[in-house]
Amino acid sequence: MALTIDIDLLLEIRKQRLAQLGMPTDANYGLREHVKSELDFAHGIFKQHPGWLIVNVSNRAIEETATIILEATKEREENRSWVPPRML
């Protein structure tokens, strides 16, 4: 399972975090190019694992994200425990 977020939303979160910490908003942590490269790197890893569910957490409450994860986990566990009938 993998989590992702829209770049503009992540940039806003990071700029707010930098401001709260009293750090300059032009630090790498808050630069679009840096954030884009981080997201591209993560998405590259996701592509190497096609079985992973990718959940976009943009504009989702944590409870909604948790529900998606729990339901997906339950579904995968149910599918793993299913044993096809034996061929006679």
C-alpha positions as CSV (number, residue, x, y, z in Angstrom):
1,M,0.0,0.0,0.0
2,A,1.2,3.5,-0.8
3,L,0.1,7.0,-0.1
4,T,0.4,10.0,-2.3
5,I,-0.7,13.6,-2.3
6,D,-1.2,16.4,-4.9
7,I,1.9,18.5,-5.3
8,D,0.1,21.8,-4.7
9,L,-1.5,20.6,-1.5
10,L,1.8,19.2,-0.3
11,L,3.6,22.4,-1.1
12,E,1.1,24.4,0.9
13,I,1.5,22.1,3.9
14,R,5.3,22.3,3.7
15,K,5.3,26.1,3.4
16,Q,3.0,26.4,6.5
17,R,5.3,24.0,8.4
18,L,8.4,26.0,7.4
19,A,6.7,29.2,8.6
20,Q,5.7,27.6,11.9
21,L,9.3,26.6,12.4
22,G,10.6,30.0,11.6
23,M,12.5,28.7,8.6
24,P,12.7,30.4,5.2
25,T,10.0,29.4,2.8
26,D,12.6,29.1,0.0
27,A,14.3,26.1,1.7
28,N,14.5,23.0,-0.5
29,Y,11.8,21.4,1.6
30,G,9.3,23.9,0.3
31,L,10.5,24.3,-3.3
32,R,8.2,22.9,-6.1
33,E,11.1,21.3,-8.0
34,H,12.3,19.5,-4.8
35,V,8.8,18.3,-3.9
36,K,8.2,17.1,-7.4
37,S,11.4,15.1,-7.5
38,E,10.3,13.5,-4.2
39,L,6.9,12.6,-5.5
40,D,8.4,11.3,-8.8
41,F,10.8,9.1,-6.8
42,A,7.9,7.7,-4.8
43,H,5.8,7.1,-7.8
44,G,8.7,5.3,-9.4
45,I,8.8,2.9,-6.5
46,F,5.0,2.5,-6.7
47,K,5.4,1.5,-10.4
48,Q,7.9,-1.2,-9.4
49,H,5.1,-2.7,-7.2
50,P,2.0,-3.0,-9.3
51,G,0.1,-4.9,-6.6
52,W,0.2,-2.0,-4.3
53,L,-2.9,0.0,-3.7
54,I,-2.1,3.7,-4.2
55,V,-4.2,6.0,-2.0
56,N,-4.3,9.7,-2.8
57,V,-4.7,11.4,0.6
58,S,-5.3,14.9,-0.9
59,N,-8.3,16.6,0.7
60,R,-9.2,13.4,2.7
61,A,-9.8,13.2,6.4
62,I,-7.5,10.8,8.2
63,E,-10.6,8.8,9.1
64,E,-11.5,8.4,5.4
65,T,-8.0,7.4,4.5
66,A,-7.9,4.9,7.4
67,T,-11.2,3.4,6.2
68,I,-9.9,2.9,2.7
69,I,-6.8,1.2,4.0
70,L,-8.7,-1.0,6.4
71,E,-11.3,-2.1,3.7
72,A,-8.5,-2.8,1.2
73,T,-6.5,-4.8,3.8
74,K,-9.6,-6.8,4.7
75,E,-10.4,-7.5,1.1
76,R,-6.9,-8.7,0.4
77,E,-6.9,-10.9,3.4
78,E,-10.2,-12.4,2.4
79,N,-8.9,-13.1,-1.1
80,R,-5.8,-14.7,0.2
81,S,-7.7,-17.1,2.5
82,W,-9.9,-18.2,-0.3
83,V,-8.9,-21.6,-1.6
84,P,-10.3,-22.7,-4.9
85,P,-12.1,-26.0,-4.8
86,R,-10.0,-29.0,-5.7
87,M,-10.2,-30.5,-9.1
88,L,-11.5,-34.0,-9.0
